[in-house]
Amino acid sequence: MIDETVPNGVRDMPVAKYLLRAYPLLPGWVAREALKKRDVRVNGEKVTAANVSAGDRVMAYVPDRYTGGKLDIIYHKDGLLVIDKPPALPVDVDALGIGSDTVLTRARAIEPNARLCHRLDAGTGGVLLLATDDEAYEKAVEAFKNHEIKKIYELIVKGRPPVSGTLVHYLHKDAKTALVRAYDSPAPGRVEARLNYRSVESSGDSSKVEAEI
């Protein structure tokens, strides 16, 4: 069961959209079915459709297996918590403060002082490092900053790229929209980004690639 207060950043959002953003592993059909059966309440009233804003209380009768779970722990000692992040689960709340089920909420159920040392995109699965005390956190962040920790991504691409290579592009972040665009050529305000890759295997018209960003 879901029973929570909508965070301050939310302004006039459909309740179905809110539920799916707050609980990213909740299937859309489960949210729609709950609304259809009037198993969703907003400020105590049963609804089949409604908008919610900051401070509203949302209750929804949905299976608990969709609204939380345990993390797959790889390493847990010496001030560190290393987990295998499942795809589709965000590491933290989004720009509006929405995020009732995230890596961080699950980690803090294990270690209340857990802090993210780095991030992975919501859709990316893989090893994620968290710290459980200040000393470990500071050392881990410094190590990432100094490129002492190597992150290698595995991905599937269309086609058959050369055995290895480097892709160079230039990133520009729009401060108003927080969107980052990639360009082929340098220009003022653009930051160079390099991606080194190695083709591992190919099958049909796709290839498995290891990449270091």
C-alpha atoms as a printed R data frame, in Angstrom:
    type eleno elety resid chain resno       x       y       z
1   ATOM     1    CA   MET     A     1   0.000   0.000   0.000
2   ATOM     2    CA   ILE     A     2   1.134   3.538  -0.790
3   ATOM     3    CA   ASP     A     3   0.465   6.293   1.731
4   ATOM     4    CA   GLU     A     4   2.492   9.475   1.324
5   ATOM     5    CA   THR     A     5   2.511  13.242   0.959
6   ATOM     6    CA   VAL     A     6   3.317  14.803  -2.409
7   ATOM     7    CA   PRO     A     7   6.658  16.702  -2.222
8   ATOM     8    CA   ASN     A     8   6.946  20.473  -2.523
9   ATOM     9    CA   GLY     A     9   8.197  20.527  -6.118
10  ATOM    10    CA   VAL     A    10   5.004  19.076  -7.596
11  ATOM    11    CA   ARG     A    11   2.435  21.385  -9.141
12  ATOM    12    CA   ASP     A    12  -0.812  20.068 -10.640
13  ATOM    13    CA   MET     A    13   0.297  16.636 -11.880
14  ATOM    14    CA   PRO     A    14  -2.069  13.752 -12.809
15  ATOM    15    CA   VAL     A    15  -2.059  11.273  -9.945
16  ATOM    16    CA   ALA     A    16  -1.320   8.357 -12.294
17  ATOM    17    CA   LYS     A    17   1.779  10.155 -13.581
18  ATOM    18    CA   TYR     A    18   2.853  10.951 -10.037
19  ATOM    19    CA   LEU     A    19   2.548   7.319  -8.926
20  ATOM    20    CA   LEU     A    20   4.608   6.064 -11.864
21  ATOM    21    CA   ARG     A    21   7.348   8.637 -11.204
22  ATOM    22    CA   ALA     A    22   7.408   7.986  -7.471
23  ATOM    23    CA   TYR     A    23   7.462   4.213  -7.984
24  ATOM    24    CA   PRO     A    24   9.274   3.606 -11.300
25  ATOM    25    CA   LEU     A    25   8.967  -0.193 -11.082
26  ATOM    26    CA   LEU     A    26   5.177   0.051 -10.766
27  ATOM    27    CA   PRO     A    27   3.682  -1.165 -14.077
28  ATOM    28    CA   GLY     A    28   1.375   1.294 -15.774
29  ATOM    29    CA   TRP     A    29  -1.427  -1.235 -15.947
30  ATOM    30    CA   VAL     A    30  -1.331  -1.675 -12.148
31  ATOM    31    CA   ALA     A    31  -1.770   2.075 -11.627
32  ATOM    32    CA   ARG     A    32  -4.603   2.231 -14.192
33  ATOM    33    CA   GLU     A    33  -6.334  -0.767 -12.626
34  ATOM    34    CA   ALA     A    34  -6.105   0.780  -9.154
35  ATOM    35    CA   LEU     A    35  -7.708   3.986 -10.433
36  ATOM    36    CA   LYS     A    36 -10.403   2.066 -12.296
37  ATOM    37    CA   LYS     A    37 -11.288   0.146  -9.115
38  ATOM    38    CA   ARG     A    38 -11.258   3.377  -7.086
39  ATOM    39    CA   ASP     A    39  -8.378   2.018  -5.008
40  ATOM    40    CA   VAL     A    40  -6.650   5.406  -5.086
41  ATOM    41    CA   ARG     A    41  -7.459   8.192  -2.650
42  ATOM    42    CA   VAL     A    42  -6.364  11.821  -2.818
43  ATOM    43    CA   ASN     A    43  -6.833  13.681   0.466
44  ATOM    44    CA   GLY     A    44  -9.152  10.930   1.615
45  ATOM    45    CA   GLU     A    45 -11.427  10.898  -1.448
46  ATOM    46    CA   LYS     A    46 -11.594   7.943  -3.830
47  ATOM    47    CA   VAL     A    47 -10.709   8.994  -7.377
48  ATOM    48    CA   THR     A    48 -10.588   7.511 -10.855
49  ATOM    49    CA   ALA     A    49  -8.655  10.521 -12.137
50  ATOM    50    CA   ALA     A    50  -7.304  13.576 -10.356
51  ATOM    51    CA   ASN     A    51  -4.405  16.007 -10.252
52  ATOM    52    CA   VAL     A    52  -2.138  16.332  -7.244
53  ATOM    53    CA   SER     A    53   0.092  19.114  -5.946
54  ATOM    54    CA   ALA     A    54   2.518  19.667  -3.095
55  ATOM    55    CA   GLY     A    55   1.077  18.665   0.268
56  ATOM    56    CA   ASP     A    56  -1.655  16.380  -1.063
57  ATOM    57    CA   ARG     A    57  -1.946  12.990   0.586
58  ATOM    58    CA   VAL     A    58  -2.004  10.074  -1.827
59  ATOM    59    CA   MET     A    59  -3.054   6.560  -0.864
60  ATOM    60    CA   ALA     A    60  -3.123   3.663  -3.313
61  ATOM    61    CA   TYR     A    61  -3.873   0.012  -2.737
62  ATOM    62    CA   VAL     A    62  -1.335  -1.735  -4.977
63  ATOM    63    CA   PRO     A    63   0.804  -4.860  -4.381
64  ATOM    64    CA   ASP     A    64   3.839  -4.130  -2.219
65  ATOM    65    CA   ARG     A    65   6.136  -6.005  -4.620
66  ATOM    66    CA   TYR     A    66   5.885  -3.054  -7.025
67  ATOM    67    CA   THR     A    67   6.649  -0.317  -4.501
68  ATOM    68    CA   GLY     A    68   9.953  -1.395  -3.001
69  ATOM    69    CA   GLY     A    69  12.335  -4.263  -2.539
70  ATOM    70    CA   LYS     A    70  15.787  -5.329  -1.472
71  ATOM    71    CA   LEU     A    71  19.049  -4.439  -3.144
72  ATOM    72    CA   ASP     A    72  21.470  -7.033  -4.440
73  ATOM    73    CA   ILE     A    73  24.480  -6.366  -2.194
74  ATOM    74    CA   ILE     A    74  27.962  -7.067  -3.598
75  ATOM    75    CA   TYR     A    75  30.076  -5.663  -0.733
76  ATOM    76    CA   HIS     A    76  29.129  -4.236   2.653
77  ATOM    77    CA   LYS     A    77  31.924  -3.304   5.060
78  ATOM    78    CA   ASP     A    78  34.712  -0.770   5.628
79  ATOM    79    CA   GLY     A    79  32.264   2.126   5.296
80  ATOM    80    CA   LEU     A    80  31.141   1.043   1.841
81  ATOM    81    CA   LEU     A    81  27.962  -0.425   0.415
82  ATOM    82    CA   VAL     A    82  28.347  -1.742  -3.126
83  ATOM    83    CA   ILE     A    83  25.160  -2.865  -4.866
84  ATOM    84    CA   ASP     A    84  24.037  -4.159  -8.239
85  ATOM    85    CA   LYS     A    85  21.611  -1.450  -9.341
86  ATOM    86    CA   PRO     A    86  18.590  -2.816 -11.225
87  ATOM    87    CA   PRO     A    87  17.700  -1.102 -14.515
88  ATOM    88    CA   ALA     A    88  14.794   1.407 -14.366
89  ATOM    89    CA   LEU     A    89  15.350   2.200 -10.675
90  ATOM    90    CA   PRO     A    90  16.604   5.815 -10.209
91  ATOM    91    CA   VAL     A    91  19.424   6.398  -7.776
92  ATOM    92    CA   ASP     A    92  17.688   9.378  -6.115
93  ATOM    93    CA   VAL     A    93  14.699  11.729  -6.351
94  ATOM    94    CA   ASP     A    94  14.108  13.625  -9.586
95  ATOM    95    CA   ALA     A    95  14.180  17.388 -10.186
96  ATOM    96    CA   LEU     A    96  10.752  17.811  -8.566
97  ATOM    97    CA   GLY     A    97  11.697  15.858  -5.479
98  ATOM    98    CA   ILE     A    98   9.679  12.805  -6.545
99  ATOM    99    CA   GLY     A    99  11.181   9.440  -5.716
100 ATOM   100    CA   SER     A   100   9.652   7.248  -3.053
101 ATOM   101    CA   ASP     A   101  11.366   4.132  -4.390
102 ATOM   102    CA   THR     A   102  15.007   4.738  -5.356
103 ATOM   103    CA   VAL     A   103  18.369   3.121  -4.783
104 ATOM   104    CA   LEU     A   104  18.975   5.605  -1.969
105 ATOM   105    CA   THR     A   105  15.691   4.905  -0.153
106 ATOM   106    CA   ARG     A   106  16.378   1.175  -0.336
107 ATOM   107    CA   ALA     A   107  19.993   1.629   0.756
108 ATOM   108    CA   ARG     A   108  18.989   3.739   3.744
109 ATOM   109    CA   ALA     A   109  16.703   0.958   4.895
110 ATOM   110    CA   ILE     A   110  19.933  -1.025   5.288
111 ATOM   111    CA   GLU     A   111  22.278   1.812   6.310
112 ATOM   112    CA   PRO     A   112  20.550   5.054   7.440
113 ATOM   113    CA   ASN     A   113  23.699   7.089   6.664
114 ATOM   114    CA   ALA     A   114  24.193   5.741   3.127
115 ATOM   115    CA   ARG     A   115  25.308   8.353   0.571
116 ATOM   116    CA   LEU     A   116  25.781   8.106  -3.180
117 ATOM   117    CA   CYS     A   117  29.421   8.316  -4.289
118 ATOM   118    CA   HIS     A   118  28.457   8.521  -7.964
119 ATOM   119    CA   ARG     A   119  25.385   8.037 -10.138
120 ATOM   120    CA   LEU     A   120  24.055   5.860 -12.922
121 ATOM   121    CA   ASP     A   121  21.198   6.823 -15.225
122 ATOM   122    CA   ALA     A   122  17.832   5.374 -14.228
123 ATOM   123    CA   GLY     A   123  17.769   2.992 -17.194
124 ATOM   124    CA   THR     A   124  21.302   1.727 -16.579
125 ATOM   125    CA   GLY     A   125  21.930  -1.310 -14.431
126 ATOM   126    CA   GLY     A   126  25.246  -2.206 -12.821
127 ATOM   127    CA   VAL     A   127  27.624  -1.705  -9.931
128 ATOM   128    CA   LEU     A   128  26.922   1.356  -7.780
129 ATOM   129    CA   LEU     A   129  29.079   2.549  -4.895
130 ATOM   130    CA   LEU     A   130  27.648   4.136  -1.736
131 ATOM   131    CA   ALA     A   131  29.412   5.185   1.456
132 ATOM   132    CA   THR     A   132  28.107   4.680   4.974
133 ATOM   133    CA   ASP     A   133  30.444   7.069   6.802
134 ATOM   134    CA   ASP     A   134  32.077  10.428   6.089
135 ATOM   135    CA   GLU     A   135  35.628   9.130   5.712
136 ATOM   136    CA   ALA     A   136  34.696   6.515   3.116
137 ATOM   137    CA   TYR     A   137  32.525   9.027   1.270
138 ATOM   138    CA   GLU     A   138  35.277  11.635   1.010
139 ATOM   139    CA   LYS     A   139  37.830   9.070  -0.184
140 ATOM   140    CA   ALA     A   140  35.456   7.623  -2.786
141 ATOM   141    CA   VAL     A   141  34.427  11.013  -4.182
142 ATOM   142    CA   GLU     A   142  38.082  12.074  -4.410
143 ATOM   143    CA   ALA     A   143  38.943   8.826  -6.189
144 ATOM   144    CA   PHE     A   144  36.216   9.386  -8.770
145 ATOM   145    CA   LYS     A   145  37.317  13.000  -9.202
146 ATOM   146    CA   ASN     A   146  40.904  11.915  -9.862
147 ATOM   147    CA   HIS     A   147  39.826   9.108 -12.214
148 ATOM   148    CA   GLU     A   148  41.310   6.492  -9.910
149 ATOM   149    CA   ILE     A   149  38.177   4.367 -10.273
150 ATOM   150    CA   LYS     A   150  37.457   2.987 -13.713
151 ATOM   151    CA   LYS     A   151  33.862   2.513 -14.896
152 ATOM   152    CA   ILE     A   152  33.313   0.217 -17.866
153 ATOM   153    CA   TYR     A   153  29.879  -0.003 -19.481
154 ATOM   154    CA   GLU     A   154  28.547  -2.955 -21.441
155 ATOM   155    CA   LEU     A   155  26.086  -2.140 -24.204
156 ATOM   156    CA   ILE     A   156  24.503  -3.508 -27.352
157 ATOM   157    CA   VAL     A   157  24.827  -1.400 -30.503
158 ATOM   158    CA   LYS     A   158  23.406  -1.769 -33.978
159 ATOM   159    CA   GLY     A   159  25.904  -2.752 -36.644
160 ATOM   160    CA   ARG     A   160  29.495  -3.989 -36.458
161 ATOM   161    CA   PRO     A   161  31.883  -1.242 -35.314
162 ATOM   162    CA   PRO     A   162  35.671  -1.541 -35.667
163 ATOM   163    CA   VAL     A   163  37.373  -3.720 -33.057
164 ATOM   164    CA   SER     A   164  38.247  -0.646 -30.979
165 ATOM   165    CA   GLY     A   165  38.232   3.117 -31.235
166 ATOM   166    CA   THR     A   166  37.541   6.487 -29.640
167 ATOM   167    CA   LEU     A   167  34.505   8.669 -30.233
168 ATOM   168    CA   VAL     A   168  34.913  12.398 -29.575
169 ATOM   169    CA   HIS     A   169  31.976  14.766 -29.198
170 ATOM   170    CA   TYR     A   170  31.211  18.070 -27.462
171 ATOM   171    CA   LEU     A   171  28.581  18.586 -24.791
172 ATOM   172    CA   HIS     A   172  26.599  21.706 -24.037
173 ATOM   173    CA   LYS     A   173  24.148  21.999 -21.148
174 ATOM   174    CA   ASP     A   174  21.193  24.372 -21.396
175 ATOM   175    CA   ALA     A   175  20.960  25.994 -17.954
176 ATOM   176    CA   LYS     A   176  17.234  26.719 -18.340
177 ATOM   177    CA   THR     A   177  16.074  23.256 -19.388
178 ATOM   178    CA   ALA     A   178  18.931  21.214 -17.848
179 ATOM   179    CA   LEU     A   179  19.160  19.342 -21.165
180 ATOM   180    CA   VAL     A   180  22.548  18.301 -22.512
181 ATOM   181    CA   ARG     A   181  23.129  18.144 -26.258
182 ATOM   182    CA   ALA     A   182  26.030  16.503 -28.068
183 ATOM   183    CA   TYR     A   183  27.733  18.158 -31.055
184 ATOM   184    CA   ASP     A   184  30.364  17.013 -33.542
185 ATOM   185    CA   SER     A   185  32.454  20.190 -33.362
186 ATOM   186    CA   PRO     A   186  33.890  22.376 -30.575
187 ATOM   187    CA   ALA     A   187  32.471  25.811 -29.733
188 ATOM   188    CA   PRO     A   188  32.496  28.198 -26.756
189 ATOM   189    CA   GLY     A   189  30.663  26.654 -23.818
190 ATOM   190    CA   ARG     A   190  30.995  23.082 -25.094
191 ATOM   191    CA   VAL     A   191  32.944  20.471 -23.150
192 ATOM   192    CA   GLU     A   192  34.901  17.765 -24.920
193 ATOM   193    CA   ALA     A   193  33.843  14.198 -24.126
194 ATOM   194    CA   ARG     A   194  35.641  11.025 -25.185
195 ATOM   195    CA   LEU     A   195  34.330   7.491 -25.284
196 ATOM   196    CA   ASN     A   196  36.800   4.647 -25.692
197 ATOM   197    CA   TYR     A   197  35.260   1.382 -26.806
198 ATOM   198    CA   ARG     A   198  36.150  -2.210 -27.592
199 ATOM   199    CA   SER     A   199  33.935  -4.514 -29.596
200 ATOM   200    CA   VAL     A   200  33.554  -7.822 -27.730
201 ATOM   201    CA   GLU     A   201  31.404  -9.856 -30.101
202 ATOM   202    CA   SER     A   202  28.974  -9.472 -32.992
203 ATOM   203    CA   SER     A   203  25.881 -11.416 -33.960
204 ATOM   204    CA   GLY     A   204  23.686 -10.578 -36.917
205 ATOM   205    CA   ASP     A   205  23.335  -6.804 -37.182
206 ATOM   206    CA   SER     A   206  24.256  -6.014 -33.556
207 ATOM   207    CA   SER     A   207  27.390  -6.032 -31.430
208 ATOM   208    CA   LYS     A   208  28.284  -6.184 -27.761
209 ATOM   209    CA   VAL     A   209  30.636  -3.367 -26.827
210 ATOM   210    CA   GLU     A   210  32.585  -2.377 -23.724
211 ATOM   211    CA   ALA     A   211  32.872   1.383 -23.340
212 ATOM   212    CA   GLU     A   212  34.714   3.735 -21.006
213 ATOM   213    CA   ILE     A   213  33.273   7.254 -20.872
